[in-house]
């Protein structure tokens, strides 16, 4: 017999996924999906969640103001890996349970990092555009093989990226407040301080959660310390990098390139940054593969029954 608890699904990717919809409806009979595929915020989000005891959310902001208006909501199960849009302290105070499964999209994200790194090192996008425009010239690129790659930090995605880098025989540097001695030894990862990390990495890949501690961690000052001709890739969260300072370094040639899947404001409004030929932007698609969406969605379904009392936001 199916559970009659009212469920709200704000996630657009989940709501339009036929397999996830079917699997959720096998367990719950009273489900409201985000059928219109609209971004929900403020009063529209309050109205959507109203009358529901449990919810599957994605990038929607869940804060104390919202929770005060939907007091019947008792469980929030998060699709995806980031928790920066959820006020966990507010959930704890109001007794709302929370479920979140880290690492469900790790391979999807780490593969995009490899794709962006190769595209930037080999000038793939500019070359494609030149051929389309009738120009035929061979731009000289660089191989990923043998490069020094800095991974910030060695969480689920960071570790998976290190595994993928194995065949490229890269020297891997790590900057992390947590220690992973067995993993680091097995994969020959060298732990260094941030100064050395920035100075020696040919490619820097960011895999940090957004917290007050990590906000703007790659400030203008730190970006300026990166190795001449280095490449920066961010598939984690916006607001970790000073985008204005990055644009200036890319424009001057101090940095060779950057690939971002996430931005401080989405969609990004800095048209000058987006127009730079050595900057690649993707629309927050790191976790948007068939396999990752299915894994994240199934974890969120399981979380509706396995949710626990919300705790303080995890560190990096």
The 8 nearest C-alpha neighbors of each residue, nearest first, counted from 0:
[[1, 2, 26, 27, 25, 3, 28, 24],
 [0, 2, 26, 27, 28, 3, 25, 24],
 [1, 3, 27, 4, 26, 28, 0, 29],
 [4, 2, 28, 29, 27, 5, 1, 6],
 [3, 5, 2, 6, 29, 52, 27, 53],
 [6, 4, 51, 29, 52, 30, 3, 53],
 [5, 7, 30, 53, 54, 51, 31, 29],
 [8, 6, 54, 31, 30, 48, 51, 32],
 [9, 7, 55, 32, 10, 54, 31, 33],
 [8, 10, 56, 33, 11, 55, 7, 32],
 [11, 9, 57, 56, 13, 8, 12, 14],
 [10, 12, 14, 36, 13, 33, 9, 15],
 [13, 11, 15, 14, 10, 16, 292, 36],
 [12, 14, 16, 10, 11, 15, 296, 19],
 [15, 13, 11, 32, 12, 16, 33, 10],
 [14, 16, 12, 13, 17, 11, 34, 20],
 [15, 17, 13, 19, 14, 18, 20, 12],
 [18, 16, 20, 19, 21, 15, 14, 13],
 [19, 17, 21, 20, 16, 22, 293, 23],
 [20, 18, 22, 21, 16, 17, 23, 13],
 [21, 19, 17, 23, 18, 22, 16, 24],
 [20, 22, 24, 18, 19, 23, 17, 25],
 [21, 23, 19, 25, 24, 20, 18, 26],
 [22, 24, 20, 25, 26, 21, 19, 27],
 [25, 23, 27, 21, 26, 22, 28, 20],
 [24, 26, 22, 23, 27, 21, 1, 28],
 [25, 27, 1, 24, 23, 2, 28, 22],
 [28, 26, 2, 24, 1, 29, 3, 25],
 [27, 29, 3, 24, 1, 30, 2, 26],
 [28, 30, 5, 3, 27, 6, 4, 31],
 [31, 29, 6, 7, 5, 28, 32, 27],
 [32, 30, 7, 8, 6, 33, 29, 5],
 [31, 33, 8, 34, 14, 7, 30, 9],
 [34, 32, 9, 35, 36, 14, 11, 8],
 [33, 35, 32, 36, 14, 15, 11, 37],
 [36, 34, 37, 33, 11, 32, 38, 14],
 [37, 35, 11, 34, 33, 38, 14, 15],
 [38, 36, 35, 39, 33, 11, 34, 9],
 [37, 39, 40, 36, 59, 11, 9, 44],
 [40, 38, 44, 43, 37, 59, 41, 9],
 [39, 41, 44, 43, 42, 59, 38, 60],
 [42, 40, 44, 43, 45, 39, 65, 60],
 [41, 43, 45, 44, 46, 40, 39, 65],
 [44, 42, 46, 45, 41, 40, 39, 47],
 [43, 45, 40, 39, 47, 42, 46, 41],
 [46, 44, 42, 48, 43, 47, 49, 65],
 [47, 45, 43, 49, 44, 48, 42, 50],
 [46, 48, 44, 45, 49, 43, 7, 9],
 [49, 47, 45, 46, 51, 7, 44, 50],
 [48, 50, 46, 69, 51, 47, 45, 71],
 [49, 51, 48, 71, 52, 5, 69, 72],
 [52, 50, 5, 6, 49, 53, 48, 72],
 [51, 53, 72, 73, 71, 5, 6, 74],
 [54, 52, 74, 6, 51, 72, 73, 75],
 [55, 53, 7, 75, 6, 8, 56, 76],
 [54, 56, 8, 76, 77, 75, 9, 7],
 [57, 55, 77, 9, 10, 78, 54, 8],
 [56, 58, 78, 10, 59, 77, 79, 9],
 [59, 57, 60, 84, 56, 10, 78, 81],
 [58, 60, 57, 61, 56, 39, 40, 84],
 [61, 59, 84, 85, 62, 58, 40, 86],
 [60, 62, 85, 86, 59, 84, 65, 63],
 [63, 61, 86, 65, 64, 85, 60, 66],
 [62, 64, 66, 89, 65, 67, 86, 61],
 [65, 63, 67, 62, 66, 68, 61, 89],
 [64, 66, 68, 67, 63, 62, 61, 45],
 [67, 65, 63, 69, 68, 64, 70, 62],
 [66, 68, 64, 65, 69, 70, 63, 93],
 [67, 69, 66, 65, 70, 45, 64, 49],
 [70, 68, 66, 71, 49, 67, 72, 65],
 [69, 71, 72, 67, 68, 66, 73, 93],
 [70, 72, 69, 52, 73, 51, 50, 49],
 [73, 71, 52, 70, 53, 69, 51, 74],
 [72, 74, 95, 52, 53, 96, 71, 75],
 [75, 73, 53, 96, 95, 97, 72, 54],
 [74, 76, 97, 54, 53, 55, 77, 96],
 [77, 75, 98, 55, 299, 302, 97, 303],
 [76, 78, 56, 99, 55, 57, 299, 98],
 [79, 77, 57, 299, 295, 56, 296, 76],
 [80, 78, 295, 81, 77, 57, 103, 104],
 [79, 81, 101, 82, 102, 100, 78, 99],
 [82, 80, 83, 79, 208, 84, 209, 236],
 [83, 81, 84, 85, 80, 312, 208, 77],
 [82, 84, 85, 81, 209, 210, 208, 86],
 [83, 85, 60, 82, 61, 58, 59, 86],
 [86, 84, 61, 82, 83, 87, 60, 62],
 [87, 85, 62, 89, 88, 61, 90, 84],
 [88, 86, 90, 89, 85, 309, 311, 310],
 [87, 89, 91, 90, 86, 311, 92, 310],
 [90, 88, 92, 63, 91, 87, 86, 93],
 [91, 89, 95, 87, 93, 88, 92, 309],
 [90, 92, 309, 88, 94, 89, 93, 95],
 [93, 91, 89, 90, 94, 88, 95, 87],
 [92, 94, 90, 91, 95, 89, 66, 70],
 [93, 95, 91, 92, 90, 96, 308, 73],
 [96, 94, 73, 90, 74, 93, 91, 97],
 [97, 95, 308, 74, 307, 309, 306, 73],
 [96, 98, 306, 75, 309, 307, 76, 74],
 [99, 97, 306, 76, 302, 77, 307, 75],
 [98, 100, 77, 76, 101, 97, 302, 299],
 [99, 101, 298, 103, 102, 80, 98, 79],
 [102, 100, 80, 103, 99, 155, 79, 104],
 [101, 103, 105, 155, 104, 80, 100, 156],
 [102, 104, 295, 101, 105, 294, 291, 100],
 [105, 103, 291, 107, 102, 286, 106, 108],
 [104, 106, 156, 102, 108, 107, 103, 109],
 [107, 105, 109, 108, 104, 110, 159, 156],
 [106, 108, 104, 286, 110, 105, 109, 285],
 [109, 107, 285, 111, 105, 106, 110, 286],
 [108, 110, 160, 112, 106, 111, 107, 156],
 [111, 109, 113, 112, 108, 107, 106, 114],
 [112, 110, 114, 108, 113, 109, 285, 115],
 [111, 113, 109, 115, 110, 114, 116, 108],
 [112, 114, 116, 110, 111, 115, 117, 109],
 [113, 115, 111, 117, 112, 116, 118, 110],
 [116, 114, 118, 112, 117, 113, 258, 119],
 [115, 117, 113, 119, 114, 118, 120, 112],
 [116, 118, 120, 114, 119, 115, 121, 113],
 [117, 119, 123, 115, 121, 116, 120, 122],
 [120, 118, 122, 116, 117, 121, 115, 256],
 [119, 121, 117, 141, 140, 118, 122, 116],
 [120, 122, 140, 123, 118, 119, 117, 141],
 [123, 121, 119, 118, 125, 120, 124, 126],
 [122, 124, 118, 126, 121, 125, 127, 119],
 [123, 125, 127, 126, 122, 128, 118, 119],
 [126, 124, 128, 127, 122, 123, 129, 276],
 [127, 125, 129, 123, 124, 128, 122, 130],
 [126, 128, 124, 130, 129, 125, 123, 131],
 [127, 129, 131, 125, 126, 130, 132, 124],
 [130, 128, 132, 134, 126, 131, 127, 125],
 [129, 131, 134, 133, 127, 132, 128, 135],
 [132, 130, 128, 129, 133, 127, 134, 126],
 [133, 131, 129, 130, 134, 128, 127, 135],
 [132, 134, 130, 131, 129, 135, 128, 136],
 [133, 135, 130, 129, 132, 136, 131, 128],
 [136, 134, 130, 133, 129, 137, 126, 132],
 [137, 135, 138, 134, 126, 129, 130, 139],
 [136, 138, 139, 135, 126, 140, 134, 122],
 [139, 137, 140, 136, 122, 126, 121, 125],
 [138, 140, 137, 141, 121, 122, 120, 136],
 [141, 139, 121, 120, 138, 122, 142, 119],
 [140, 142, 120, 121, 143, 139, 117, 144],
 [143, 141, 144, 120, 140, 121, 146, 145],
 [142, 144, 146, 145, 117, 141, 167, 120],
 [145, 143, 167, 142, 146, 168, 169, 166],
 [144, 146, 169, 168, 143, 167, 170, 147],
 [147, 145, 169, 143, 144, 148, 201, 170],
 [148, 146, 170, 200, 201, 169, 171, 202],
 [147, 149, 202, 171, 200, 201, 203, 172],
 [148, 150, 203, 172, 200, 173, 171, 202],
 [149, 151, 173, 204, 152, 203, 172, 157],
 [152, 150, 205, 174, 206, 173, 204, 153],
 [151, 153, 175, 150, 206, 174, 154, 157],
 [154, 152, 157, 158, 151, 175, 150, 155],
 [153, 155, 157, 156, 152, 158, 206, 315],
 [154, 156, 102, 158, 157, 105, 159, 153],
 [157, 155, 105, 159, 158, 154, 109, 160],
 [158, 156, 153, 154, 160, 159, 155, 152],
 [157, 159, 161, 153, 160, 156, 155, 154],
 [158, 160, 156, 162, 161, 157, 155, 109],
 [161, 159, 109, 163, 157, 162, 158, 156],
 [160, 162, 164, 158, 159, 163, 157, 165],
 [163, 161, 159, 160, 165, 164, 158, 186],
 [164, 162, 160, 165, 161, 159, 166, 109],
 [163, 165, 161, 167, 162, 166, 160, 169],
 [164, 166, 162, 167, 163, 168, 161, 169],
 [167, 165, 168, 164, 163, 169, 144, 162],
 [168, 166, 144, 164, 165, 169, 145, 143],
 [169, 167, 166, 165, 145, 144, 170, 164],
 [170, 168, 145, 146, 167, 147, 144, 171],
 [169, 171, 147, 148, 146, 145, 168, 172],
 [172, 170, 148, 188, 147, 149, 169, 189],
 [173, 171, 149, 189, 188, 190, 148, 150],
 [174, 172, 190, 150, 149, 189, 151, 191],
 [173, 175, 151, 152, 191, 190, 193, 192],
 [174, 176, 152, 177, 173, 151, 153, 178],
 [175, 177, 178, 174, 315, 152, 314, 153],
 [178, 176, 175, 179, 315, 153, 152, 174],
 [177, 179, 180, 176, 175, 183, 153, 190],
 [178, 180, 182, 181, 183, 177, 153, 184],
 [181, 179, 183, 182, 178, 184, 185, 188],
 [182, 180, 184, 183, 179, 185, 186, 178],
 [181, 183, 185, 184, 179, 180, 186, 188],
 [184, 182, 188, 180, 186, 181, 185, 187],
 [183, 185, 187, 181, 182, 186, 180, 188],
 [184, 186, 182, 183, 187, 181, 188, 180],
 [187, 185, 183, 188, 184, 182, 161, 162],
 [188, 186, 184, 183, 185, 189, 171, 170],
 [187, 189, 183, 171, 186, 172, 190, 184],
 [188, 190, 172, 173, 171, 191, 187, 183],
 [189, 191, 173, 172, 174, 188, 192, 175],
 [192, 190, 196, 174, 195, 173, 189, 193],
 [193, 191, 195, 194, 196, 174, 190, 173],
 [192, 194, 196, 195, 197, 174, 191, 198],
 [193, 195, 196, 197, 192, 198, 224, 191],
 [196, 194, 198, 197, 193, 192, 199, 191],
 [195, 197, 193, 194, 198, 199, 200, 191],
 [198, 196, 225, 194, 195, 199, 200, 224],
 [197, 199, 226, 195, 225, 196, 224, 200],
 [198, 200, 196, 197, 195, 226, 201, 147],
 [201, 199, 147, 149, 202, 148, 197, 196],
 [202, 200, 229, 147, 148, 146, 230, 199],
 [201, 203, 230, 148, 200, 229, 231, 149],
 [204, 202, 149, 231, 148, 150, 232, 200],
 [205, 203, 232, 150, 233, 151, 231, 149],
 [204, 206, 151, 233, 207, 235, 232, 150],
 [207, 205, 235, 152, 151, 157, 204, 156],
 [206, 208, 235, 315, 205, 152, 209, 151],
 [207, 209, 315, 210, 81, 236, 235, 206],
 [208, 210, 213, 83, 214, 236, 207, 239],
 [211, 209, 213, 212, 214, 208, 83, 314],
 [210, 212, 214, 213, 209, 215, 216, 314],
 [211, 213, 210, 214, 216, 209, 314, 215],
 [214, 212, 216, 210, 211, 209, 215, 239],
 [213, 215, 239, 211, 216, 238, 212, 210],
 [216, 214, 239, 240, 217, 218, 238, 241],
 [215, 217, 213, 214, 239, 218, 240, 212],
 [218, 216, 240, 215, 221, 222, 239, 241],
 [217, 219, 221, 241, 215, 220, 216, 222],
 [218, 220, 244, 222, 221, 241, 223, 217],
 [219, 221, 223, 218, 222, 224, 217, 244],
 [222, 220, 224, 218, 223, 217, 219, 225],
 [221, 223, 219, 224, 225, 220, 217, 218],
 [222, 224, 220, 221, 225, 219, 248, 253],
 [225, 223, 221, 222, 198, 197, 226, 220],
 [226, 224, 197, 198, 222, 223, 227, 229],
 [225, 227, 198, 229, 199, 228, 197, 200],
 [226, 228, 253, 229, 254, 225, 255, 252],
 [229, 227, 255, 254, 253, 226, 230, 252],
 [230, 228, 201, 254, 226, 255, 227, 202],
 [229, 231, 202, 256, 257, 255, 201, 254],
 [230, 232, 257, 203, 202, 204, 258, 256],
 [233, 231, 258, 204, 257, 259, 203, 205],
 [232, 234, 259, 205, 235, 204, 260, 258],
 [233, 235, 260, 261, 259, 236, 285, 232],
 [236, 234, 206, 233, 207, 205, 261, 208],
 [237, 235, 261, 209, 239, 234, 238, 208],
 [236, 238, 262, 263, 261, 239, 240, 235],
 [239, 237, 263, 240, 215, 214, 236, 262],
 [238, 240, 215, 214, 237, 216, 217, 213],
 [241, 239, 217, 215, 238, 242, 218, 216],
 [240, 242, 218, 244, 243, 219, 215, 245],
 [241, 243, 245, 244, 240, 246, 272, 263],
 [244, 242, 246, 245, 241, 247, 272, 219],
 [243, 245, 219, 247, 246, 242, 241, 248],
 [244, 246, 242, 248, 243, 247, 249, 241],
 [247, 245, 249, 243, 244, 272, 248, 250],
 [246, 248, 250, 244, 245, 249, 251, 243],
 [249, 247, 253, 245, 251, 250, 246, 254],
 [250, 248, 254, 252, 246, 247, 251, 245],
 [249, 251, 247, 248, 252, 246, 275, 253],
 [250, 252, 248, 253, 249, 247, 254, 246],
 [253, 251, 249, 254, 250, 255, 248, 228],
 [252, 254, 248, 251, 227, 228, 249, 255],
 [255, 253, 228, 249, 229, 252, 248, 256],
 [256, 254, 228, 229, 230, 252, 249, 253],
 [257, 255, 277, 230, 278, 254, 249, 119],
 [256, 258, 231, 278, 230, 232, 279, 259],
 [257, 259, 279, 232, 278, 280, 115, 231],
 [260, 258, 233, 280, 261, 232, 234, 279],
 [259, 261, 281, 283, 234, 282, 280, 233],
 [262, 260, 237, 283, 236, 259, 234, 235],
 [261, 263, 237, 264, 265, 267, 238, 236],
 [262, 264, 237, 238, 265, 261, 267, 236],
 [265, 263, 267, 262, 266, 268, 237, 238],
 [266, 264, 267, 262, 263, 261, 268, 282],
 [265, 267, 264, 268, 282, 262, 263, 261],
 [268, 266, 265, 264, 269, 262, 263, 270],
 [267, 269, 270, 266, 264, 265, 273, 271],
 [270, 268, 271, 272, 267, 273, 243, 242],
 [269, 271, 273, 272, 268, 274, 267, 275],
 [270, 272, 274, 269, 273, 275, 246, 268],
 [273, 271, 270, 274, 246, 269, 275, 278],
 [272, 274, 270, 271, 275, 269, 278, 280],
 [273, 275, 271, 272, 270, 276, 278, 277],
 [274, 276, 278, 277, 272, 273, 271, 250],
 [277, 275, 278, 274, 125, 279, 273, 256],
 [278, 276, 256, 275, 257, 279, 255, 249],
 [277, 279, 257, 275, 276, 256, 258, 273],
 [280, 278, 258, 257, 259, 277, 281, 273],
 [279, 281, 259, 260, 258, 278, 282, 273],
 [280, 282, 260, 283, 259, 284, 279, 261],
 [283, 281, 284, 260, 280, 261, 266, 265],
 [284, 282, 260, 261, 285, 281, 286, 234],
 [283, 285, 287, 286, 282, 281, 260, 288],
 [286, 284, 108, 287, 283, 111, 107, 234],
 [285, 287, 107, 284, 104, 108, 288, 291],
 [288, 286, 284, 285, 292, 291, 289, 107],
 [289, 287, 291, 290, 286, 292, 107, 285],
 [288, 290, 292, 291, 293, 287, 294, 286],
 [289, 291, 293, 288, 292, 294, 107, 104],
 [292, 290, 104, 294, 288, 293, 289, 295],
 [293, 291, 295, 289, 294, 290, 296, 288],
 [292, 294, 296, 290, 291, 295, 297, 289],
 [295, 293, 291, 297, 296, 292, 103, 298],
 [296, 294, 298, 292, 297, 293, 103, 78],
 [297, 295, 299, 293, 298, 294, 292, 78],
 [296, 298, 300, 294, 299, 295, 293, 301],
 [297, 299, 295, 301, 296, 300, 302, 294],
 [298, 300, 302, 296, 297, 76, 301, 78],
 [301, 299, 297, 302, 298, 303, 296, 23],
 [300, 302, 298, 299, 303, 304, 305, 297],
 [303, 301, 305, 299, 98, 306, 304, 300],
 [302, 304, 301, 300, 76, 305, 306, 299],
 [303, 305, 302, 306, 301, 300, 74, 98],
 [304, 306, 302, 303, 301, 307, 98, 97],
 [307, 305, 98, 97, 302, 96, 304, 303],
 [308, 306, 96, 97, 309, 98, 305, 74],
 [307, 309, 96, 97, 310, 91, 95, 306],
 [310, 308, 91, 97, 96, 87, 90, 307],
 [309, 311, 87, 91, 312, 308, 88, 90],
 [312, 310, 87, 88, 313, 309, 91, 86],
 [311, 313, 87, 310, 314, 82, 88, 210],
 [314, 312, 311, 315, 310, 82, 208, 210],
 [315, 313, 312, 210, 208, 212, 209, 213],
 [314, 208, 207, 313, 176, 152, 175, 177]]
